[in-house]
Amino acid sequence: MIQVNVTVDYEGQFYQTNVLTSRDTEPDEILQLAFSQIKRQWEVPEN
């Protein structure tokens, strides 16, 4: 496992997040994982 630091542009703001992944993970998949982490943090939960 490796830790990758990723900067993501989400709704006009830049956020940094860490992604823990295996060494053979494709860069596009790492970016998608980072984006989904940021999106989950900023979404308003539905009741």
PyMOL Python script that loads the backbone (N, CA, C, O; Angstrom):
from pymol import cmd

cmd.read_pdbstr("""\
ATOM      1  N   MET A   1       0.842  -1.183   0.000  1.00  0.00           N
ATOM      2  CA  MET A   1       0.000   0.000   0.000  1.00  0.00           C
ATOM      3  C   MET A   1       0.890   1.250   0.000  1.00  0.00           C
ATOM      4  O   MET A   1       1.967   1.281   0.595  1.00  0.00           O
ATOM      5  N   ILE A   2       0.394   2.266  -0.688  1.00  0.00           N
ATOM      6  CA  ILE A   2       1.074   3.555  -0.702  1.00  0.00           C
ATOM      7  C   ILE A   2       0.057   4.650  -0.394  1.00  0.00           C
ATOM      8  O   ILE A   2      -1.146   4.468  -0.576  1.00  0.00           O
ATOM      9  N   GLN A   3       0.559   5.780   0.072  1.00  0.00           N
ATOM     10  CA  GLN A   3      -0.277   6.945   0.310  1.00  0.00           C
ATOM     11  C   GLN A   3       0.032   7.958  -0.779  1.00  0.00           C
ATOM     12  O   GLN A   3       1.190   8.310  -1.001  1.00  0.00           O
ATOM     13  N   VAL A   4      -1.016   8.428  -1.462  1.00  0.00           N
ATOM     14  CA  VAL A   4      -0.853   9.405  -2.532  1.00  0.00           C
ATOM     15  C   VAL A   4      -1.584  10.676  -2.118  1.00  0.00           C
ATOM     16  O   VAL A   4      -2.762  10.625  -1.766  1.00  0.00           O
ATOM     17  N   ASN A   5      -0.899  11.814  -2.157  1.00  0.00           N
ATOM     18  CA  ASN A   5      -1.517  13.103  -1.871  1.00  0.00           C
ATOM     19  C   ASN A   5      -2.064  13.664  -3.177  1.00  0.00           C
ATOM     20  O   ASN A   5      -1.339  13.773  -4.166  1.00  0.00           O
ATOM     21  N   VAL A   6      -3.347  14.018  -3.177  1.00  0.00           N
ATOM     22  CA  VAL A   6      -4.017  14.463  -4.400  1.00  0.00           C
ATOM     23  C   VAL A   6      -4.720  15.790  -4.131  1.00  0.00           C
ATOM     24  O   VAL A   6      -5.357  15.963  -3.092  1.00  0.00           O
ATOM     25  N   THR A   7      -4.601  16.727  -5.073  1.00  0.00           N
ATOM     26  CA  THR A   7      -5.353  17.975  -5.024  1.00  0.00           C
ATOM     27  C   THR A   7      -6.490  17.872  -6.027  1.00  0.00           C
ATOM     28  O   THR A   7      -6.280  17.541  -7.194  1.00  0.00           O
ATOM     29  N   VAL A   8      -7.710  18.162  -5.551  1.00  0.00           N
ATOM     30  CA  VAL A   8      -8.914  18.009  -6.363  1.00  0.00           C
ATOM     31  C   VAL A   8      -9.628  19.353  -6.454  1.00  0.00           C
ATOM     32  O   VAL A   8      -9.763  20.057  -5.453  1.00  0.00           O
ATOM     33  N   ASP A   9     -10.087  19.709  -7.657  1.00  0.00           N
ATOM     34  CA  ASP A   9     -10.923  20.894  -7.855  1.00  0.00           C
ATOM     35  C   ASP A   9     -12.372  20.446  -7.737  1.00  0.00           C
ATOM     36  O   ASP A   9     -12.875  19.712  -8.589  1.00  0.00           O
ATOM     37  N   TYR A  10     -13.044  20.894  -6.672  1.00  0.00           N
ATOM     38  CA  TYR A  10     -14.445  20.525  -6.443  1.00  0.00           C
ATOM     39  C   TYR A  10     -15.252  21.796  -6.282  1.00  0.00           C
ATOM     40  O   TYR A  10     -15.061  22.543  -5.323  1.00  0.00           O
ATOM     41  N   GLU A  11     -16.145  22.041  -7.212  1.00  0.00           N
ATOM     42  CA  GLU A  11     -17.022  23.211  -7.217  1.00  0.00           C
ATOM     43  C   GLU A  11     -16.233  24.515  -7.083  1.00  0.00           C
ATOM     44  O   GLU A  11     -16.618  25.408  -6.328  1.00  0.00           O
ATOM     45  N   GLY A  12     -15.128  24.614  -7.819  1.00  0.00           N
ATOM     46  CA  GLY A  12     -14.357  25.849  -7.861  1.00  0.00           C
ATOM     47  C   GLY A  12     -13.372  26.039  -6.721  1.00  0.00           C
ATOM     48  O   GLY A  12     -12.677  27.054  -6.673  1.00  0.00           O
ATOM     49  N   GLN A  13     -13.300  25.096  -5.814  1.00  0.00           N
ATOM     50  CA  GLN A  13     -12.360  25.160  -4.696  1.00  0.00           C
ATOM     51  C   GLN A  13     -11.379  24.000  -4.802  1.00  0.00           C
ATOM     52  O   GLN A  13     -11.730  22.929  -5.298  1.00  0.00           O
ATOM     53  N   PHE A  14     -10.160  24.209  -4.340  1.00  0.00           N
ATOM     54  CA  PHE A  14      -9.157  23.154  -4.366  1.00  0.00           C
ATOM     55  C   PHE A  14      -9.034  22.533  -2.981  1.00  0.00           C
ATOM     56  O   PHE A  14      -8.921  23.237  -1.978  1.00  0.00           O
ATOM     57  N   TYR A  15      -9.058  21.210  -2.943  1.00  0.00           N
ATOM     58  CA  TYR A  15      -8.954  20.460  -1.698  1.00  0.00           C
ATOM     59  C   TYR A  15      -7.867  19.417  -1.843  1.00  0.00           C
ATOM     60  O   TYR A  15      -7.690  18.830  -2.911  1.00  0.00           O
ATOM     61  N   GLN A  16      -7.131  19.190  -0.747  1.00  0.00           N
ATOM     62  CA  GLN A  16      -6.125  18.138  -0.734  1.00  0.00           C
ATOM     63  C   GLN A  16      -6.660  16.971   0.068  1.00  0.00           C
ATOM     64  O   GLN A  16      -7.307  17.155   1.098  1.00  0.00           O
ATOM     65  N   THR A  17      -6.387  15.769  -0.410  1.00  0.00           N
ATOM     66  CA  THR A  17      -6.781  14.565   0.303  1.00  0.00           C
ATOM     67  C   THR A  17      -5.720  13.495   0.089  1.00  0.00           C
ATOM     68  O   THR A  17      -4.922  13.574  -0.846  1.00  0.00           O
ATOM     69  N   ASN A  18      -5.720  12.510   0.952  1.00  0.00           N
ATOM     70  CA  ASN A  18      -4.802  11.380   0.843  1.00  0.00           C
ATOM     71  C   ASN A  18      -5.584  10.161   0.392  1.00  0.00           C
ATOM     72  O   ASN A  18      -6.703   9.927   0.850  1.00  0.00           O
ATOM     73  N   VAL A  19      -5.001   9.393  -0.497  1.00  0.00           N
ATOM     74  CA  VAL A  19      -5.607   8.149  -0.965  1.00  0.00           C
ATOM     75  C   VAL A  19      -4.637   7.018  -0.639  1.00  0.00           C
ATOM     76  O   VAL A  19      -3.474   7.056  -1.039  1.00  0.00           O
ATOM     77  N   LEU A  20      -5.120   6.012   0.086  1.00  0.00           N
ATOM     78  CA  LEU A  20      -4.333   4.811   0.344  1.00  0.00           C
ATOM     79  C   LEU A  20      -4.714   3.786  -0.707  1.00  0.00           C
ATOM     80  O   LEU A  20      -5.888   3.445  -0.851  1.00  0.00           O
ATOM     81  N   THR A  21      -3.729   3.294  -1.441  1.00  0.00           N
ATOM     82  CA  THR A  21      -4.013   2.408  -2.558  1.00  0.00           C
ATOM     83  C   THR A  21      -2.831   1.482  -2.808  1.00  0.00           C
ATOM     84  O   THR A  21      -1.751   1.670  -2.247  1.00  0.00           O
ATOM     85  N   SER A  22      -3.040   0.504  -3.636  1.00  0.00           N
ATOM     86  CA  SER A  22      -1.940  -0.394  -3.995  1.00  0.00           C
ATOM     87  C   SER A  22      -1.078   0.268  -5.072  1.00  0.00           C
ATOM     88  O   SER A  22      -1.518   1.198  -5.748  1.00  0.00           O
ATOM     89  N   ARG A  23       0.133  -0.216  -5.217  1.00  0.00           N
ATOM     90  CA  ARG A  23       1.082   0.385  -6.161  1.00  0.00           C
ATOM     91  C   ARG A  23       0.642   0.267  -7.619  1.00  0.00           C
ATOM     92  O   ARG A  23       1.044   1.085  -8.447  1.00  0.00           O
ATOM     93  N   ASP A  24      -0.169  -0.724  -7.945  1.00  0.00           N
ATOM     94  CA  ASP A  24      -0.547  -0.936  -9.345  1.00  0.00           C
ATOM     95  C   ASP A  24      -1.847  -0.238  -9.742  1.00  0.00           C
ATOM     96  O   ASP A  24      -2.362  -0.480 -10.834  1.00  0.00           O
ATOM     97  N   THR A  25      -2.385   0.622  -8.878  1.00  0.00           N
ATOM     98  CA  THR A  25      -3.611   1.350  -9.199  1.00  0.00           C
ATOM     99  C   THR A  25      -3.312   2.423 -10.244  1.00  0.00           C
ATOM    100  O   THR A  25      -2.325   3.151 -10.140  1.00  0.00           O
ATOM    101  N   GLU A  26      -4.173   2.508 -11.245  1.00  0.00           N
ATOM    102  CA  GLU A  26      -4.007   3.489 -12.326  1.00  0.00           C
ATOM    103  C   GLU A  26      -4.228   4.914 -11.801  1.00  0.00           C
ATOM    104  O   GLU A  26      -5.054   5.119 -10.912  1.00  0.00           O
ATOM    105  N   PRO A  27      -3.505   5.892 -12.336  1.00  0.00           N
ATOM    106  CA  PRO A  27      -3.663   7.285 -11.898  1.00  0.00           C
ATOM    107  C   PRO A  27      -5.098   7.810 -12.012  1.00  0.00           C
ATOM    108  O   PRO A  27      -5.550   8.562 -11.149  1.00  0.00           O
ATOM    109  N   ASP A  28      -5.815   7.421 -13.066  1.00  0.00           N
ATOM    110  CA  ASP A  28      -7.205   7.868 -13.211  1.00  0.00           C
ATOM    111  C   ASP A  28      -8.082   7.346 -12.077  1.00  0.00           C
ATOM    112  O   ASP A  28      -8.975   8.049 -11.605  1.00  0.00           O
ATOM    113  N   GLU A  29      -7.829   6.117 -11.643  1.00  0.00           N
ATOM    114  CA  GLU A  29      -8.607   5.540 -10.547  1.00  0.00           C
ATOM    115  C   GLU A  29      -8.286   6.245  -9.224  1.00  0.00           C
ATOM    116  O   GLU A  29      -9.178   6.469  -8.407  1.00  0.00           O
ATOM    117  N   ILE A  30      -7.016   6.591  -9.016  1.00  0.00           N
ATOM    118  CA  ILE A  30      -6.626   7.326  -7.808  1.00  0.00           C
ATOM    119  C   ILE A  30      -7.323   8.682  -7.773  1.00  0.00           C
ATOM    120  O   ILE A  30      -7.821   9.096  -6.726  1.00  0.00           O
ATOM    121  N   LEU A  31      -7.361   9.373  -8.907  1.00  0.00           N
ATOM    122  CA  LEU A  31      -8.036  10.667  -8.986  1.00  0.00           C
ATOM    123  C   LEU A  31      -9.526  10.524  -8.698  1.00  0.00           C
ATOM    124  O   LEU A  31     -10.107  11.363  -8.009  1.00  0.00           O
ATOM    125  N   GLN A  32     -10.147   9.474  -9.219  1.00  0.00           N
ATOM    126  CA  GLN A  32     -11.571   9.241  -8.976  1.00  0.00           C
ATOM    127  C   GLN A  32     -11.831   8.958  -7.497  1.00  0.00           C
ATOM    128  O   GLN A  32     -12.814   9.446  -6.939  1.00  0.00           O
ATOM    129  N   LEU A  33     -10.969   8.183  -6.863  1.00  0.00           N
ATOM    130  CA  LEU A  33     -11.108   7.906  -5.430  1.00  0.00           C
ATOM    131  C   LEU A  33     -10.992   9.197  -4.618  1.00  0.00           C
ATOM    132  O   LEU A  33     -11.765   9.418  -3.685  1.00  0.00           O
ATOM    133  N   ALA A  34     -10.032  10.041  -4.971  1.00  0.00           N
ATOM    134  CA  ALA A  34      -9.846  11.311  -4.269  1.00  0.00           C
ATOM    135  C   ALA A  34     -11.074  12.201  -4.439  1.00  0.00           C
ATOM    136  O   ALA A  34     -11.541  12.810  -3.477  1.00  0.00           O
ATOM    137  N   PHE A  35     -11.594  12.276  -5.658  1.00  0.00           N
ATOM    138  CA  PHE A  35     -12.768  13.104  -5.921  1.00  0.00           C
ATOM    139  C   PHE A  35     -13.971  12.607  -5.118  1.00  0.00           C
ATOM    140  O   PHE A  35     -14.714  13.411  -4.556  1.00  0.00           O
ATOM    141  N   SER A  36     -14.165  11.295  -5.062  1.00  0.00           N
ATOM    142  CA  SER A  36     -15.314  10.758  -4.323  1.00  0.00           C
ATOM    143  C   SER A  36     -15.177  11.019  -2.823  1.00  0.00           C
ATOM    144  O   SER A  36     -16.183  11.239  -2.148  1.00  0.00           O
ATOM    145  N   GLN A  37     -13.954  11.000  -2.289  1.00  0.00           N
ATOM    146  CA  GLN A  37     -13.744  11.318  -0.876  1.00  0.00           C
ATOM    147  C   GLN A  37     -14.147  12.762  -0.588  1.00  0.00           C
ATOM    148  O   GLN A  37     -14.857  13.030   0.381  1.00  0.00           O
ATOM    149  N   ILE A  38     -13.694  13.688  -1.426  1.00  0.00           N
ATOM    150  CA  ILE A  38     -14.024  15.101  -1.231  1.00  0.00           C
ATOM    151  C   ILE A  38     -15.526  15.316  -1.380  1.00  0.00           C
ATOM    152  O   ILE A  38     -16.131  16.045  -0.593  1.00  0.00           O
ATOM    153  N   LYS A  39     -16.122  14.695  -2.368  1.00  0.00           N
ATOM    154  CA  LYS A  39     -17.559  14.846  -2.605  1.00  0.00           C
ATOM    155  C   LYS A  39     -18.360  14.370  -1.396  1.00  0.00           C
ATOM    156  O   LYS A  39     -19.313  15.032  -0.983  1.00  0.00           O
ATOM    157  N   ARG A  40     -17.979  13.222  -0.825  1.00  0.00           N
ATOM    158  CA  ARG A  40     -18.684  12.693   0.355  1.00  0.00           C
ATOM    159  C   ARG A  40     -18.569  13.648   1.540  1.00  0.00           C
ATOM    160  O   ARG A  40     -19.517  13.794   2.311  1.00  0.00           O
ATOM    161  N   GLN A  41     -17.424  14.293   1.688  1.00  0.00           N
ATOM    162  CA  GLN A  41     -17.227  15.203   2.820  1.00  0.00           C
ATOM    163  C   GLN A  41     -18.109  16.443   2.712  1.00  0.00           C
ATOM    164  O   GLN A  41     -18.531  16.991   3.730  1.00  0.00           O
ATOM    165  N   TRP A  42     -18.390  16.888   1.499  1.00  0.00           N
ATOM    166  CA  TRP A  42     -19.105  18.146   1.322  1.00  0.00           C
ATOM    167  C   TRP A  42     -20.571  17.992   0.951  1.00  0.00           C
ATOM    168  O   TRP A  42     -21.282  18.991   0.849  1.00  0.00           O
ATOM    169  N   GLU A  43     -21.041  16.770   0.747  1.00  0.00           N
ATOM    170  CA  GLU A  43     -22.454  16.578   0.443  1.00  0.00           C
ATOM    171  C   GLU A  43     -23.298  16.765   1.699  1.00  0.00           C
ATOM    172  O   GLU A  43     -22.877  16.416   2.802  1.00  0.00           O
ATOM    173  N   VAL A  44     -24.487  17.317   1.517  1.00  0.00           N
ATOM    174  CA  VAL A  44     -25.434  17.467   2.617  1.00  0.00           C
ATOM    175  C   VAL A  44     -26.205  16.157   2.736  1.00  0.00           C
ATOM    176  O   VAL A  44     -26.803  15.703   1.760  1.00  0.00           O
ATOM    177  N   PRO A  45     -26.199  15.541   3.927  1.00  0.00           N
ATOM    178  CA  PRO A  45     -26.911  14.265   4.073  1.00  0.00           C
ATOM    179  C   PRO A  45     -28.417  14.448   3.905  1.00  0.00           C
ATOM    180  O   PRO A  45     -28.993  15.438   4.356  1.00  0.00           O
ATOM    181  N   GLU A  46     -29.033  13.484   3.253  1.00  0.00           N
ATOM    182  CA  GLU A  46     -30.482  13.514   3.066  1.00  0.00           C
ATOM    183  C   GLU A  46     -31.148  12.805   4.234  1.00  0.00           C
ATOM    184  O   GLU A  46     -30.653  11.786   4.717  1.00  0.00           O
ATOM    185  N   ASN A  47     -32.259  13.341   4.679  1.00  0.00           N
ATOM    186  CA  ASN A  47     -32.990  12.719   5.798  1.00  0.00           C
ATOM    187  C   ASN A  47     -34.160  11.936   5.308  1.00  0.00           C
ATOM    188  O   ASN A  47     -34.887  11.347   6.108  1.00  0.00           O
TER     189      ASN A  47
END
""", "prot")
cmd.dss("prot")
cmd.show_as("cartoon", "prot")
cmd.util.cbc("prot")
cmd.orient("prot")
